[in-house]
Amino acid sequence: MIVRLHPEVDNDLLAAMEYYEREAVPELAVEFYAEFRRCSDQLGLRPESFPITESGLRRMNLHRFPFHILFEIVSETVVEIFVVKHDHRDPVFGTNRS
């Protein structure tokens, strides 16, 4: 499936990467982005295997970082990621992006 990113996802990723660069080391920011790419590739291969949340979006947890991806199967060939956020962020943050 094609994995499409909502325009705000770039801001989500940038904020997380800036945090890791500032609070840890620049290499950790690069590793965070690589983990996001691996996960987005996986959800494109098997999107229906991830649980549906109360918001109606599906959730995939990043393995190494306390972040998750909320996405929707848009069609038979397209998956759209709506938000990438920290696990402790407000549960409704990003769920109203369209």
C-alpha distances in whole Angstrom, upper triangle without the diagonal:
4,6,9,13,16,19,21,18,20,23,22,21,25,27,26,26,29,31,30,32,35,35,34,34,31,30,28,27,25,24,23,20,19,19,16,14,14,13,11,9,10,9,5,6,9,9,11,14,15,18,18,21,24,22,20,17,15,17,16,19,19,21,24,24,25,22,19,16,16,13,12,9,10,9,8,5,5,7,10,12,16,18,19,22,25,26,29,28,29,27,26,25,22,22,23,21,19
4,6,10,13,16,18,16,17,21,20,19,22,24,24,24,27,29,28,30,33,33,33,32,29,28,27,25,23,23,21,19,18,18,15,13,14,13,10,9,11,10,6,9,11,11,14,16,16,19,19,22,24,22,20,17,16,17,16,19,19,22,24,24,25,22,19,16,15,12,12,10,10,10,9,6,5,6,8,11,14,16,17,21,24,25,28,27,28,26,25,24,21,20,22,19,17
4,7,10,13,15,12,14,17,16,15,18,21,20,21,24,25,25,26,29,30,29,29,26,25,24,22,20,20,18,15,15,15,12,10,12,11,7,8,10,8,6,9,11,10,13,15,15,17,17,19,22,20,18,15,13,14,13,16,16,19,21,21,21,18,16,12,12,9,10,9,10,11,12,9,6,5,6,7,11,13,14,17,20,22,25,23,24,23,22,21,17,17,19,16,15
4,7,9,12,10,12,15,15,14,17,19,19,20,23,24,25,26,28,30,29,29,26,26,24,22,21,21,19,16,17,17,13,12,14,13,9,11,13,11,9,13,15,13,16,18,17,19,18,19,22,19,18,14,14,15,15,18,18,21,23,22,22,19,16,12,12,9,10,10,10,11,13,10,7,6,5,6,9,11,13,17,20,22,25,23,23,22,21,19,15,16,17,13,12
4,6,8,6,8,11,11,11,14,16,16,17,19,21,22,23,25,26,27,26,24,24,22,19,19,19,17,14,16,16,12,12,14,13,10,12,14,12,12,16,17,14,18,19,17,19,18,19,21,18,17,14,14,15,14,16,16,20,21,20,20,16,14,11,11,9,11,12,12,14,16,14,10,9,6,5,7,8,10,14,17,19,22,20,20,19,18,16,13,14,14,11,11
4,5,6,8,10,10,12,14,15,16,18,20,21,22,24,25,27,27,27,25,25,24,21,21,22,19,16,18,18,14,15,18,16,13,16,18,15,15,19,19,16,19,21,19,20,18,18,20,16,16,13,15,15,16,18,18,22,23,21,21,17,15,12,11,9,11,13,12,15,18,16,12,10,7,6,5,7,10,13,17,19,21,18,19,18,16,14,10,11,11,8,8
4,6,6,8,10,11,12,14,16,17,18,20,22,22,24,26,27,27,24,25,24,20,20,22,19,16,19,19,16,16,19,18,15,18,20,18,18,22,23,20,23,25,22,23,22,21,23,19,20,17,18,18,19,20,20,24,24,22,22,18,17,14,14,13,15,17,16,19,21,19,15,14,10,9,8,9,12,14,18,21,22,19,20,19,18,15,11,13,13,9,10
4,5,5,7,9,10,11,13,14,16,17,19,20,21,23,24,24,22,23,22,18,19,21,17,15,18,18,15,16,19,18,16,19,21,19,19,23,23,21,23,24,22,22,21,20,21,18,19,16,17,17,18,19,18,22,22,20,19,16,15,13,12,13,15,18,17,21,23,21,18,15,12,10,8,7,9,11,15,18,19,16,16,16,15,12,9,11,11,8,10
4,5,5,6,8,10,11,12,14,15,17,18,20,21,22,22,20,21,19,16,16,17,14,12,15,15,11,12,16,14,12,15,17,16,16,20,20,18,21,22,19,20,19,19,20,17,18,15,15,15,15,15,15,18,19,16,16,13,12,10,10,11,14,16,16,20,22,20,16,14,10,7,7,5,6,9,13,15,17,15,16,16,15,12,9,12,13,10,12
4,5,5,6,9,10,10,12,14,16,16,18,20,21,20,18,19,17,14,14,16,13,11,14,15,12,12,16,15,13,16,19,18,18,21,23,21,24,25,22,23,23,22,24,21,22,19,19,18,17,18,16,20,20,17,18,15,14,13,14,14,17,19,19,22,24,22,18,16,13,11,10,9,9,11,14,18,19,17,19,19,18,15,13,15,16,13,15
4,5,5,6,9,10,10,12,14,15,16,18,19,20,17,19,18,14,15,17,14,13,16,17,14,15,19,18,16,19,21,20,21,24,25,23,26,27,24,25,24,22,24,21,22,19,20,19,19,18,17,21,20,17,17,14,15,14,15,16,19,22,22,25,27,25,21,19,16,13,11,9,9,10,13,17,18,15,16,18,17,13,11,15,16,13,15
4,6,5,6,9,10,11,13,14,16,17,18,19,17,18,16,13,14,15,12,11,15,14,11,14,17,15,14,18,19,18,19,23,23,21,23,24,21,21,21,19,21,19,20,17,17,16,15,15,14,17,17,14,14,11,11,10,12,14,17,20,21,24,26,24,21,18,15,11,10,7,6,7,9,13,14,12,14,15,14,11,10,13,15,13,15
4,5,5,6,9,10,11,12,14,15,16,16,14,15,13,9,11,12,9,7,11,11,9,11,14,13,13,16,18,17,18,21,22,20,24,24,21,22,22,21,23,21,22,19,18,16,15,14,13,16,15,12,13,10,11,11,13,15,18,21,22,25,26,24,21,18,15,12,12,9,7,8,10,14,16,14,17,17,18,14,13,16,18,16,18
4,5,5,6,9,10,10,12,14,15,15,12,14,13,9,11,13,10,9,13,14,12,14,17,17,16,19,21,21,22,25,26,24,27,27,25,26,26,25,26,24,25,22,22,20,19,18,16,19,17,15,15,13,15,14,17,18,22,24,25,28,29,27,24,21,18,15,15,12,10,11,13,16,18,16,18,20,20,16,15,18,20,17,20
4,6,5,6,9,10,11,12,14,14,13,15,13,10,13,14,11,11,15,15,13,16,19,18,18,21,23,22,24,27,27,25,28,28,25,26,25,24,25,23,25,22,22,20,19,18,16,19,17,14,14,12,14,15,17,19,22,25,26,29,31,29,26,23,20,16,15,12,10,10,11,14,15,13,16,17,18,14,14,18,19,17,20
4,5,5,6,9,10,11,12,12,12,13,10,8,11,11,8,9,13,12,11,14,16,16,16,19,20,20,22,25,25,24,26,26,23,24,24,22,24,23,24,21,21,18,17,15,13,15,13,10,11,9,12,13,15,18,22,25,26,29,31,29,25,22,20,16,15,12,9,8,8,12,13,12,15,17,18,15,15,18,20,19,21
4,5,5,6,9,10,10,10,8,10,8,5,7,9,7,7,11,12,11,13,16,16,16,19,21,21,23,25,26,25,28,27,25,26,27,25,27,26,27,24,23,20,19,17,14,16,14,11,13,12,14,15,18,20,24,26,27,30,32,29,26,23,21,18,18,15,12,12,12,15,17,16,19,21,22,18,18,21,23,21,24
4,6,5,6,8,10,10,9,11,10,7,10,12,11,11,15,15,15,17,20,20,20,23,25,25,26,29,30,28,31,31,28,29,29,28,29,28,29,26,26,23,22,20,18,19,17,14,15,14,17,18,21,23,26,29,30,33,35,32,29,26,24,20,20,17,14,14,13,17,18,17,20,22,23,19,19,23,24,22,25
4,5,5,6,8,9,10,12,10,8,12,13,11,12,16,16,15,18,20,20,21,24,25,25,27,29,30,28,31,30,27,28,28,27,28,27,29,26,25,22,21,19,16,18,15,12,13,13,16,18,20,23,27,30,31,34,36,34,30,27,25,21,20,17,14,12,11,15,15,14,18,20,21,18,19,22,24,23,26
4,5,5,5,6,7,8,6,5,9,10,8,11,13,13,14,17,18,18,20,22,23,24,26,28,29,28,31,29,27,28,29,27,29,28,30,27,26,23,21,18,15,16,13,11,12,13,16,18,21,24,27,30,32,34,36,33,30,27,25,22,22,18,15,14,12,15,16,16,20,22,23,20,21,24,26,25,28
4,6,6,5,4,8,7,6,9,11,10,12,14,15,16,18,20,21,22,24,26,26,28,30,31,30,33,32,30,31,32,31,33,31,33,30,29,26,24,21,18,19,16,14,16,16,19,21,24,26,30,32,34,36,37,35,32,29,27,24,24,21,17,17,16,19,20,20,23,25,26,23,23,27,29,27,30
4,6,7,8,11,10,9,13,14,13,15,18,19,19,21,23,24,25,27,29,29,31,33,34,33,36,35,32,33,33,32,33,32,34,31,30,27,26,23,20,21,18,16,17,17,21,22,25,28,32,34,36,39,40,38,35,32,29,26,25,22,19,18,16,19,19,19,23,25,26,23,24,27,29,28,31
4,7,9,11,10,10,14,14,13,16,18,18,19,22,23,23,25,27,28,29,31,33,34,33,35,34,31,32,32,31,32,31,33,31,30,26,25,22,19,20,17,14,15,16,20,22,25,28,32,35,36,39,40,38,35,32,30,26,26,22,19,17,15,18,18,18,22,24,26,23,24,27,30,29,32
4,7,8,7,8,12,12,12,15,16,16,18,20,22,22,24,26,27,28,30,32,33,32,35,33,30,32,33,31,33,32,34,31,30,27,24,21,18,18,15,13,15,16,20,22,26,28,32,35,36,39,40,38,35,32,30,27,27,23,20,18,16,19,19,20,24,26,28,25,26,29,31,30,33
4,5,6,7,9,10,11,13,15,16,17,19,21,22,23,25,26,28,30,31,32,32,35,34,31,33,34,33,35,34,36,32,31,28,25,22,19,19,16,14,17,18,21,23,26,29,32,35,36,39,40,37,35,32,30,27,27,24,21,20,18,21,22,22,26,28,30,27,27,30,33,31,34
4,5,5,7,9,10,11,13,15,16,17,19,20,22,23,25,26,28,30,31,31,34,33,30,32,33,32,35,33,35,31,30,27,25,22,19,19,16,15,18,18,21,22,25,27,31,33,34,37,38,35,32,30,28,25,25,23,19,19,19,21,23,23,26,28,29,26,26,29,31,29,32
4,5,5,6,9,10,11,12,14,15,17,18,20,21,23,24,26,27,29,29,32,31,29,31,32,32,35,33,34,31,29,26,23,21,17,17,14,14,17,17,20,21,25,27,30,32,34,36,36,34,31,29,27,24,26,23,19,20,19,21,23,24,27,28,30,27,27,30,32,30,32
4,5,5,6,9,10,10,12,14,15,16,18,20,21,22,24,26,27,27,30,28,26,28,29,29,31,30,31,28,26,23,20,18,14,14,11,10,13,14,17,19,22,24,28,30,32,34,35,32,30,27,26,22,23,20,17,17,15,18,20,20,24,25,27,24,24,27,29,28,30
4,5,5,6,9,10,11,13,14,15,17,19,20,21,23,25,26,25,29,28,25,27,28,27,30,29,30,26,25,22,19,17,14,15,12,11,13,13,16,17,20,22,26,28,29,32,33,30,27,25,23,20,21,18,14,15,14,17,19,19,22,23,25,22,21,24,27,25,27
4,5,5,6,9,10,11,12,14,15,17,19,20,21,23,25,25,28,27,25,27,29,28,31,30,30,27,25,22,20,18,14,15,13,12,15,15,17,17,21,22,26,27,29,31,31,29,26,24,23,20,21,19,16,17,17,19,22,22,25,26,27,24,23,26,28,26,28
4,5,5,6,9,10,10,12,14,15,17,18,20,21,23,23,26,25,23,25,27,27,30,29,29,26,24,21,17,15,12,12,9,10,13,13,15,16,20,21,25,26,28,30,31,28,26,23,22,19,21,19,15,16,16,18,20,21,24,25,26,24,23,26,28,26,28
4,5,5,6,9,10,11,12,14,15,17,18,20,21,21,24,23,20,22,24,23,26,25,26,22,20,17,15,13,9,10,8,7,10,10,12,13,16,18,22,24,26,28,29,26,24,21,20,16,18,15,11,12,12,14,17,17,21,21,23,20,19,22,25,23,25
4,5,5,6,9,10,10,12,14,15,17,19,20,20,23,22,20,23,24,24,27,25,25,22,20,18,15,14,10,12,11,10,13,11,13,13,16,17,20,22,24,26,27,24,21,19,17,15,16,14,11,13,14,16,19,19,22,22,23,20,19,21,24,21,23
4,5,5,6,9,10,11,12,14,15,17,19,19,22,21,20,23,24,25,28,27,27,23,21,18,15,14,11,11,11,11,14,13,14,14,17,18,21,22,24,26,26,23,21,19,18,16,18,17,14,15,16,18,21,21,24,24,25,23,22,24,26,24,25
4,5,5,6,9,10,11,12,14,16,17,17,20,19,17,20,21,22,25,24,24,20,18,15,12,10,7,8,7,8,11,10,11,11,15,16,19,21,23,25,25,23,21,18,18,15,17,15,12,13,14,15,19,19,22,22,23,21,20,22,25,23,25
4,5,5,6,9,10,11,12,14,15,15,18,17,15,18,19,19,23,21,21,18,16,13,10,10,7,9,10,9,11,9,9,9,12,13,16,18,20,22,22,20,18,15,14,11,13,12,9,11,12,14,17,17,20,19,20,18,17,18,21,19,21
4,5,5,6,9,10,11,13,15,15,18,18,17,19,21,22,25,23,23,19,17,15,12,12,10,12,13,13,15,13,12,11,14,14,17,18,19,21,21,18,16,14,14,12,15,14,12,14,16,18,21,21,23,22,23,21,19,21,23,21,22
4,6,5,6,9,10,11,13,13,17,16,15,18,20,21,25,24,23,20,17,15,11,11,9,10,11,13,15,13,13,12,15,15,17,18,20,21,21,19,17,15,15,14,17,16,14,16,17,18,22,22,25,23,25,23,21,22,25,23,24
4,5,5,6,9,10,11,11,14,13,12,15,17,18,21,20,20,16,13,11,8,8,7,8,11,11,13,11,9,9,11,12,14,15,18,19,19,17,16,13,13,11,14,13,11,14,15,15,19,19,22,20,21,20,18,19,22,20,21
4,5,5,6,9,10,10,13,13,12,15,16,18,21,20,18,15,12,11,9,10,9,12,14,14,16,13,11,8,10,10,12,13,15,16,17,14,12,10,10,8,12,12,11,14,16,17,20,20,22,20,21,19,17,18,20,18,19
4,6,5,7,9,10,13,13,13,17,18,20,24,23,21,17,15,14,11,13,12,13,16,17,18,16,14,12,14,13,14,14,16,17,16,14,12,11,12,11,15,15,14,17,19,20,24,24,26,24,24,23,21,21,23,21,22
4,5,5,6,8,11,10,10,14,16,18,22,21,20,16,13,12,9,11,11,12,15,16,18,16,13,12,13,12,14,13,16,17,16,14,13,11,13,12,16,16,15,18,19,19,23,23,25,23,24,23,21,21,24,22,23
4,5,5,5,8,8,8,11,13,15,19,18,16,13,10,10,8,10,11,13,16,17,17,15,12,10,10,9,10,10,13,14,13,12,11,8,10,10,13,14,13,16,18,18,22,22,23,20,21,21,18,18,20,19,19
4,6,6,9,10,11,14,15,18,21,20,18,15,12,13,11,14,14,16,19,20,21,18,15,12,13,10,11,9,12,12,11,9,8,7,9,10,14,15,15,19,21,21,25,24,25,23,23,23,20,19,21,20,19
4,6,9,10,11,15,17,19,23,22,20,17,14,14,13,15,16,17,20,21,22,20,17,15,15,13,13,12,14,14,12,10,11,10,13,14,17,19,18,21,23,23,27,27,28,26,26,26,23,22,25,23,23
4,6,6,8,12,14,17,20,20,17,15,12,12,11,14,15,16,20,21,21,19,16,14,14,12,12,10,14,13,12,11,12,10,13,14,17,18,18,21,23,22,26,26,27,24,24,24,22,21,24,23,22
4,5,6,9,10,14,17,16,14,11,8,9,9,13,14,16,20,20,20,18,14,12,11,9,8,7,11,11,11,11,10,8,10,11,14,15,16,18,20,20,23,23,24,21,21,21,19,18,20,19,19
4,6,8,9,13,16,16,13,11,8,10,11,14,17,18,22,22,22,20,16,14,13,11,9,8,12,12,11,12,12,10,13,14,16,18,18,20,22,21,24,24,24,21,21,22,20,18,21,21,20
4,7,9,13,16,17,14,13,9,10,9,12,15,16,19,20,20,18,15,14,13,12,12,11,15,16,15,15,15,13,15,15,17,18,18,20,21,20,23,24,24,21,22,23,21,20,23,22,23
4,7,9,13,14,12,10,6,6,6,9,12,14,17,18,17,15,12,10,10,10,10,11,15,16,16,16,15,12,14,13,15,15,15,16,18,16,19,20,20,17,18,19,18,16,19,20,20
4,6,10,11,9,8,5,6,8,10,14,16,19,19,17,15,12,11,10,10,11,12,15,17,18,19,17,14,15,14,15,15,16,16,17,15,18,19,19,15,16,18,17,15,18,19,20
4,7,8,6,5,4,6,10,12,16,18,21,21,19,16,13,12,9,9,9,11,14,16,17,19,17,14,14,13,14,14,15,16,18,16,18,18,17,13,14,16,15,12,15,16,17
4,5,5,6,6,7,10,12,16,18,21,20,17,15,12,11,9,10,11,13,16,19,20,21,19,16,15,14,13,13,14,14,15,13,15,15,14,10,11,13,13,10,13,15,17
4,5,7,9,10,14,16,19,22,24,22,19,17,15,14,11,13,13,15,18,20,22,24,21,18,17,16,15,15,16,16,17,15,16,15,13,9,10,13,13,10,12,15,17
4,5,8,10,14,16,19,22,24,22,20,17,14,13,9,10,11,14,15,18,21,22,19,16,15,14,12,12,14,14,16,15,16,15,12,9,8,10,10,7,9,11,13
4,7,10,13,16,19,22,25,23,21,18,15,13,9,9,8,11,12,15,17,19,17,14,13,13,12,13,16,16,18,17,19,18,16,12,11,13,12,9,11,12,13
4,7,10,13,16,19,22,20,18,15,12,9,6,5,5,9,11,14,16,17,14,11,10,9,9,10,12,13,16,15,17,16,15,12,11,12,11,8,10,11,12
4,7,10,13,16,19,18,17,14,10,8,5,5,6,8,11,14,15,16,14,10,10,9,10,11,12,13,15,14,17,16,16,13,13,14,13,11,14,14,15
4,7,10,13,15,14,13,10,7,6,5,7,9,11,14,17,18,18,16,12,12,10,10,10,10,11,12,11,14,14,15,12,13,13,12,11,15,15,17
4,7,9,12,12,11,9,6,5,7,8,11,13,16,18,19,18,16,13,13,10,12,11,10,11,12,11,15,15,16,14,16,16,15,14,18,17,19
4,6,9,8,8,6,4,6,9,11,14,17,20,22,23,22,20,16,16,13,14,12,10,10,10,9,12,14,16,14,16,16,15,16,19,19,21
4,6,6,7,6,5,7,11,13,16,18,21,24,24,23,20,17,16,13,15,13,10,10,10,10,14,15,17,16,18,17,17,18,21,21,23
4,6,8,8,9,11,15,17,20,21,24,26,26,25,23,20,20,17,19,16,13,13,12,12,15,17,20,19,22,21,20,21,25,24,26
4,7,9,10,13,17,19,22,24,27,29,29,28,26,23,22,19,20,18,14,14,12,12,15,17,20,20,23,21,22,23,26,26,28
4,6,8,11,15,18,21,24,26,29,29,28,25,22,21,17,18,15,11,10,9,9,12,14,17,17,20,18,19,20,24,23,26
4,7,11,14,17,20,23,26,29,30,29,26,22,21,17,17,14,11,9,6,6,8,10,14,14,17,16,16,18,21,21,24
4,7,10,13,17,20,22,25,26,25,22,19,17,13,13,10,7,5,4,5,8,9,12,12,14,13,13,15,18,18,21
4,7,10,13,16,19,22,23,22,19,15,14,11,11,8,6,6,6,6,10,10,12,11,13,12,12,13,16,16,18
4,6,10,13,15,18,20,19,16,12,10,7,8,6,5,7,9,10,13,12,14,12,13,12,10,11,14,13,15
4,7,11,13,16,18,17,14,11,9,6,6,5,7,8,11,11,14,13,13,11,11,10,8,8,11,11,12
4,7,9,12,14,14,11,7,5,4,5,7,9,12,15,15,18,16,16,14,13,13,10,9,12,11,11
4,6,9,11,12,9,6,5,7,8,10,13,15,18,18,21,19,19,16,15,15,13,11,12,11,11
4,6,8,8,6,4,6,9,11,14,16,19,22,21,24,23,23,20,19,19,16,14,15,14,13
4,7,8,5,5,7,10,11,15,17,20,24,24,27,25,24,21,20,20,17,15,15,14,11
4,5,5,7,9,13,15,18,21,24,27,27,30,28,28,25,24,24,20,19,19,17,15
4,6,8,12,15,17,21,22,26,29,29,32,30,30,27,26,26,23,21,22,21,19
4,7,10,14,16,19,21,24,28,28,31,30,30,27,26,26,23,22,22,20,18
4,7,10,13,16,18,21,24,25,28,26,27,24,23,23,19,18,19,17,15
4,7,10,12,14,18,21,21,24,23,23,21,20,19,16,15,16,14,13
4,6,9,12,15,18,19,22,20,20,18,17,16,13,12,13,11,10
4,6,8,11,15,16,19,17,17,16,15,13,10,10,12,10,10
4,7,10,14,15,17,15,15,13,12,10,7,7,9,6,8
4,6,10,12,14,11,12,11,10,8,5,7,10,8,11
4,7,9,12,10,12,12,12,10,8,10,13,12,14
4,6,8,7,9,9,11,8,8,11,14,13,16
4,5,5,9,10,12,10,11,13,17,17,20
4,6,8,8,12,11,13,14,17,18,21
4,7,8,11,11,13,15,18,19,22
4,6,8,7,10,12,15,16,19
4,6,5,9,10,12,14,18
4,6,8,8,11,13,17
4,6,5,8,10,14
4,6,8,9,13
4,6,6,9
4,6,8
4,6
4
